[in-house]
Amino acid sequence: MKYEVQIRSGVVASASASDGRTRDRVAQLLLERGSATAAELGAELSLSPAAIRKHLDAMLADQLVETREVRNTGPRGRGRPAKAFALTAAAREDLNPHFYDGIATAALRWIQQHHGPEAVTAFASAQVGALEERCRAALREAGDDPIARAEALAEALTAEGYAANATVIASGGQLCQHSCPVAHVAAEFPQLCDAETEVISRLIGTHVQRLATIAHGDRVCTTHIPAPTRVTPATTVRTDT
């Protein structure tokens, strides 16, 4: 019985891997063609209509593909009209994860070539302006303490897709961002990181220091927040006695 279970588990794992490879091929075909019917995909991949529909149904459930009605210019036959399948926008982006990064990098290169690095800096500042306003709204109830504001900012940045958290350390606080939507672009144009650091400083209300960035190959974007300076009350000494 033990060996039978192991054999069955192996078969299931092998079947799952095979299904994954087939769906990858289906996705690649749809990416190349734009759209295709189940019959067209089955013919290309040498699969039966039932087999290809099983994969397409799974991809529909995972919101990787969507259906479109096929226009039939000839006489309409019996049965339901054929449907073509196409990748969803999210699936296309997953297959080409850095496509938009490439366009953004090319655009910034053009800006720098024709208008100079100052124009890239101005663009970066404008780009994070909307993010700053959204985060500022989230920090309205955080008070004036920089560490408390850093914790509130971490929550706001997480909602923006940065997967951030703030921690208290001996020298103050630390804001960590475990994801960066513009990391590949910022690797060439650090002005994006600089503009983001300035936003963090303004939102927290104190000078901060970037210690590491994903754009430069680090695993996490780390920003140090110095501890608030404690002012020692002055002591009055009487000299008239």
C-alpha positions in Angstrom: 0.0 0.0 0.0 2.9 2.3 0.9 4.5 1.9 -2.5 1.1 2.2 -4.3 0.6 5.6 -2.6 4.1 6.7 -3.6 3.5 5.7 -7.2 0.1 7.4 -7.3 1.7 10.6 -5.9 4.4 10.5 -8.5 1.8 10.1 -11.3 -0.2 13.1 -9.9 2.9 15.2 -9.7 3.9 14.3 -13.2 0.5 15.0 -14.6 0.4 18.4 -12.8 3.8 19.3 -14.3 2.6 18.2 -17.8 -0.6 20.3 -17.4 1.5 23.3 -16.5 3.8 22.9 -19.5 0.8 22.5 -21.8 -0.9 25.7 -20.4 2.4 27.5 -20.9 2.4 26.5 -24.6 -1.3 27.5 -24.9 -0.4 30.9 -23.3 2.5 31.4 -25.7 0.4 30.6 -28.7 -2.2 33.1 -27.6 0.4 35.7 -27.0 1.8 35.2 -30.6 -1.6 35.0 -32.3 -3.7 37.4 -30.3 -6.6 34.9 -30.2 -7.4 31.4 -31.3 -10.3 28.9 -31.1 -10.0 25.7 -29.1 -9.9 23.8 -32.4 -7.0 25.9 -33.7 -5.1 25.5 -30.4 -5.8 21.7 -30.4 -4.6 21.3 -33.9 -1.4 23.2 -33.2 -0.6 21.3 -30.1 -1.8 17.9 -31.3 -4.4 17.7 -28.6 -8.0 16.5 -28.7 -10.8 19.1 -28.4 -11.7 17.7 -25.0 -8.1 18.0 -23.8 -7.6 21.5 -24.9 -11.0 22.6 -23.4 -9.9 21.2 -20.1 -6.8 23.4 -20.1 -8.8 26.5 -21.3 -11.5 26.0 -18.6 -8.7 26.0 -16.0 -7.2 29.1 -17.5 -10.6 30.8 -17.5 -11.1 29.9 -13.9 -7.7 31.5 -13.1 -8.6 34.6 -15.2 -5.7 34.0 -17.5 -7.8 33.9 -20.7 -11.1 35.5 -21.8 -13.5 34.6 -24.6 -14.5 36.4 -27.7 -17.1 35.5 -30.3 -15.8 34.6 -33.7 -17.3 36.4 -36.6 -18.5 33.9 -39.2 -18.6 35.4 -42.7 -20.0 32.2 -44.3 -23.3 30.5 -43.8 -24.0 29.8 -40.2 -24.1 26.1 -39.3 -25.8 24.4 -36.5 -24.7 24.7 -32.8 -23.4 27.5 -30.8 -21.1 30.1 -32.5 -17.4 29.4 -32.1 -15.5 31.3 -29.5 -11.9 32.5 -29.6 -9.7 32.7 -26.6 -7.3 35.5 -25.8 -5.0 36.3 -22.9 -6.2 38.7 -20.3 -4.1 41.8 -19.7 -2.7 40.4 -16.4 -1.6 37.2 -18.2 0.1 39.2 -21.0 2.0 41.2 -18.4 3.1 38.0 -16.6 4.5 36.6 -19.8 6.3 39.9 -20.5 7.1 41.2 -17.0 9.6 43.8 -18.0 7.9 45.0 -21.2 6.6 48.2 -19.7 9.9 48.7 -17.8 11.6 48.7 -21.2 9.3 51.4 -22.6 9.7 53.5 -19.4 13.5 53.2 -19.6 13.5 54.1 -23.3 11.3 57.2 -22.5 13.6 58.4 -19.7 16.7 57.9 -22.0 15.0 60.1 -24.6 14.2 62.7 -22.0 17.8 62.7 -20.7 19.2 62.9 -24.2 17.1 65.8 -25.4 16.5 67.7 -22.2 19.3 66.7 -19.8 19.4 64.9 -16.4 17.6 67.8 -14.7 14.5 66.9 -16.8 14.7 63.3 -15.6 14.8 64.6 -12.0 11.8 66.8 -12.6 9.9 63.9 -14.1 10.7 61.6 -11.2 9.5 64.2 -8.7 6.3 64.7 -10.6 5.8 60.9 -10.9 5.8 60.4 -7.1 3.7 63.5 -6.4 0.4 61.5 -6.6 1.8 58.8 -4.3 2.9 61.4 -1.8 -0.6 62.9 -1.7 -2.3 59.5 -1.1 0.2 58.6 1.6 -0.2 62.0 3.3 -3.9 61.4 3.6 -3.2 58.1 5.3 -0.8 59.8 7.8 -3.3 62.4 9.1 -4.0 60.6 12.3 -0.4 59.4 12.9 0.7 62.4 15.1 4.1 64.1 15.0 6.4 61.3 16.2 8.6 60.2 13.3 8.5 56.5 14.2 4.7 56.5 14.5 4.5 58.2 11.2 6.9 55.6 9.7 4.6 52.8 10.8 1.6 54.5 9.3 3.6 55.2 6.1 4.5 51.5 5.9 0.8 50.6 5.9 0.1 53.2 3.2 3.0 52.0 1.0 1.9 48.3 1.4 -1.5 49.3 0.0 0.4 50.8 -3.0 2.2 47.5 -3.7 5.5 48.1 -1.9 5.1 45.4 0.8 6.5 47.7 3.5 7.0 47.5 7.2 8.6 49.7 9.9 10.6 48.6 12.9 12.2 50.3 15.9 16.0 50.0 16.2 18.5 51.3 18.7 19.3 54.4 16.6 15.7 55.2 15.7 13.5 53.5 13.1 13.8 51.6 9.9 11.4 51.6 7.0 11.8 48.5 4.7 10.1 48.1 1.3 10.2 44.5 0.1 8.9 45.3 -3.4 9.6 48.1 -5.8 7.3 48.6 -8.9 10.1 50.6 -10.7 13.2 48.7 -9.7 14.4 47.8 -13.2 14.0 51.4 -14.4 15.5 52.9 -11.2 18.6 50.7 -11.7 19.5 53.1 -14.6 17.8 56.2 -13.3 18.5 56.6 -9.6 16.6 59.9 -9.7 13.5 57.8 -9.1 14.9 56.4 -5.8 16.1 59.9 -4.8 12.6 61.4 -5.4 11.0 58.6 -3.4 13.5 59.2 -0.5 12.6 62.9 -0.5 8.9 62.0 -0.3 9.6 59.6 2.7 11.5 62.4 4.4 8.7 65.0 3.9 6.0 62.6 5.0 7.8 61.5 8.2 8.9 65.0 8.9 12.6 64.4 9.4 15.8 63.8 7.5 16.1 60.1 6.5 18.9 58.1 4.9 18.6 55.4 2.3 20.8 52.5 3.3 19.9 50.0 0.5 17.7 49.8 -2.6 16.4 46.9 -4.7 17.3 48.9 -7.8 21.0 48.6 -6.8 20.8 44.8 -6.2 19.8 44.7 -2.5 17.0 42.5 -1.4 15.1 45.3 0.4 14.9 49.0 0.1 15.9 50.2 3.6 15.5 53.7 4.9 16.9 54.8 8.3 14.9 57.2 10.4 16.9 58.8 13.2 15.5 58.8 16.7 13.9 62.1 17.7 16.3 64.4 19.5 15.4 64.7 23.2 15.8 68.2 24.5 17.1 68.2 28.1 15.4 70.9 30.2 17.7 73.6 31.3 18.6 73.6 35.0 18.6 76.9 36.9 21.3 77.3 39.5 20.9 80.0 42.1 24.1 82.1 42.8 22.7 84.6 45.2 23.0 82.5 48.3 
